[in-house]
Every structure is written in structure tokens, then in C-alpha cells.
Amino acid sequence: MNVLLIGSGGREHALAWKLAQSERLGKLYAAPGNPGMARHAELVKLDATDHRAVIDFCRQRDIGLVVIGPEAPLVAGLADDLREADIPVFGPGKAAAQLEGSKGFTKDLCTRAGIPTAGYVRANDAEEALAKLEPFGLPVVIKADGLAAGKGVVIALTHAESEEAVRGADGPLVIEEFLEGEEASLFALTDGTTVVPFGSAQDHKRVGDGDTGPNTGGMGAYSPARVLTPELERAALRDIIEPTVRAMAEAGTPFVGVLYAGLMLTRQGPKLIEYNARFGDPECQVLMPRFEGDLLELMLACAEGRLADLPAPRFSARTALTVVLAAKGYPGKPDTGAPIQGIDAAEAAGALVFQAGTRLVGDELVAAGGRVLAVTAEGPTVRWAQRAAYTAVDRISFAGGFCRRDIGWREVAREDQSGSR
């Protein structure tokens, strides 16, 4: 079977790496892809915003499944147009992708379905938001309603910070109460009816060590997130994800693909922070190395509505941890063009290096975005995986880049306390 993978980031590199291992795969195409993905797929110049061109390509190349990696094409309705053309696709349609495309939509759905989440109000503009801030106290969470590449969230600790966040926003906002607890991410696959869990992870959003500085798209992650115990995972599936999938189906907008629930583990139990309608980045880079099954078969079952016919996904008991190498200036305007060397040396140390913001200038690999590489390693514990990942990171020469040096720090501290190293 020929497969078309849409996207060019580290998430899509991880998906390409895993899809290429499927015995069912004929040829894998990636549009537009990146230099690292060229090891697993044929890169094609295809504009994902031109839905007719994507459909024509699929018919010309006998594509049996389209996998849409990023959120923007999902929110734009690419999956709908592919399905209308009878092309199987892994990813939700435009209406279902509102779960990520509009935080206000998701909060309203939670209210209707009784899904535990933070208290909130919606505001159409800064003036309305300022009038609604007062009842929330401090800290208060202010979110851009639409897509923001993981960076549209401000946790304001003072009135001045909250007013600055509101006045600096462009468009509708969601104001939320601040939830106390530890964050974790739970992934689930669904064909619109059946829901199966697909691993957990813990992301590191802040740019600096110790969770300091502004939010980013993610500076690293590890999987599994053991703080999300089996009991808490069952509660999240029962009380959050499954009711969401039912509500979407009942509305006539079934969700097909991967539903990524960002959770806060509060004293009252898991509460939904927000949904993503696709695999996370960099969470995908730790989920794929641990997944022991055939990703293509699983995605195709979702697309064809027969997920219930397959066995539950299997994951390695080992920990995977990834460290993001970002370009200087990120999450603001990144410095691009710096050469990158040593990827082969890092992989010789046992790591996987997934490329994101890279491009080739002649034969030289250079930085071309904010988050540039994700260096992933595995081990029996988080401490082992962390040590292996940073050993590989230190073999890479990227003078224009930086990384956090404490990915996995919460779980490492728990392991140290329990004597598990």
C-alpha cells in the first residue's frame, strides 16, 4: 500500500520512521518532508493547502492512506475533502478538529458533556476579556482561542501580567482558573466509535531549565508518564476522552484519528487542560520508539472504521526520552542557517535523531526553524534514558543551537527518591 504523509516536522519524521517499518507499506511519500525523512520516504513538493492537488496526487500514485501530521491542514478541512474523494485518511475532519482549533469550542463541549476541566469564560476581544478577569483571582490562565503552535498560553501571576497578556492578544480569548497539580499527556486512537489508549508522555513547555521562561512548542518529553497511573489513565479515558468521542459522534461530526488530551492531575482527579487533534511534537518522538505494533495497520483501521477488530496497541516497558535542540532566539524569531554536524555520531551512540527545522544547502545540513532536532534515547528508567539522550546530544555540533539540560527532571527526582536508577 502506498501512503502519503503530510508534514515536515519532527513529529512527521517520527511517523515516517515508524510507518517505514510496516510490512504492508509499498511506497511512502512525504509532502513536503525534511532532509531526515528522505531516509524513509520520497519527498514531494505538494502544497497541503491546495486540496485538489493533494487529491490528484493521491489518484496518480494510487495512495491507499493519507496521514495528516500537523494541525493546520486538519483545521482547514483537508481530511473532509480527501474522504469526499474516497481516499482513506487518518485525521479528523474540520468540524471535529475544532477540538484543537478552538479552545472555546472544547470548553463549551466539556460543559455540555460534564467533562472535568477548569472553570472559564470566553471573550471576543481584549476589552471584553479585561472586564471578565476580576472574578478569577491570581494566578490566571489566558489562552488564545485558535491555533498558536503551543505558544498561545500565558499563566499570569500578577494583575499587570494578566492585563498585558490580554492587551497583547490578537483575537478571541479563553480565560481559565489556574489548576494546581502535575501535567501529563494521554493519547488515544479512535475511528469515531471505538477508543483505545495509545500511550502517555510528559512534555516540557518552558524554554528554560527548571520550567522557566516563556512557553514553547515543547523542549523535550519522556514516555511513559508514570505519574499518570493506570487508575488515573482509566479515569481520564472514562470521564474525559470517551465522553468527548461520544459527543462528537452524536453531533454528526465523528472524530477519526488521534486525540491528544493534555491533563492536569489535580486532587479531584484528572481534568482536561486542552485537546490536540494530532500527535504531539515532541511527544510523538517518544511514543513511536516505544510502540511495538504496525502503525500503518492501526491507522488504516481507524480510517476504515474497524479499530475494534484489532488487538490493543502494545508498548515497550522501557522509557523513551527526547531532547529538543532549538535555534537561538526561539521561541521568538530563531537564528537560522547555522550548520549541523554529528547526527551520525549521535545515532552511533544508540539514539534516534528526528529532524524538524532543517534544510540542505548543497550537501550541508543547516537550521531552518525554531525547533531543529529531537534527540531520542531509551533506557530501563528515565535516568538511564536521560543520560543516553544527553550523551548523544553532546555528539552533535550545532553552534547556533541550545537545549534544556533537565528533560525528565520530575520523574528522575522521583526515581532517585525511590532508589530506582
Order of alpha helices (4+ residues) and beta strands (2+ residues): beta-alpha-beta-beta-alpha-beta-alpha-alpha-beta-alpha-alpha-beta-alpha-beta-beta-alpha-beta-beta-beta-beta-beta-beta-alpha-alpha-beta-beta-alpha-alpha-beta-alpha-beta-beta-beta-beta-alpha-beta-alpha
